[in-house]
């Protein structure tokens, strides 16, 4: 999705640069296109941020569960075989 938006922005800028218009009008059109794309990107970032935070929380929760499970198994092995600690 990010590549598509970048491509669209570059294409829009190129079209404006090669369009037969006066410099002042071309610069105005470029600023307008950039503001439009910037708004779309900010909206996309705003909608993705909560998903990233949720994924981070899930990862941390799962990581903690795995660490606890491994610690329990290590404790079992250590308790069952004192030679394993030497």
Long-range contacts (C-beta under 8 A, 24 or more apart in sequence): 1-44, 5-37, 5-40, 5-41, 5-44, 8-37, 9-33, 9-34, 9-37, 12-37
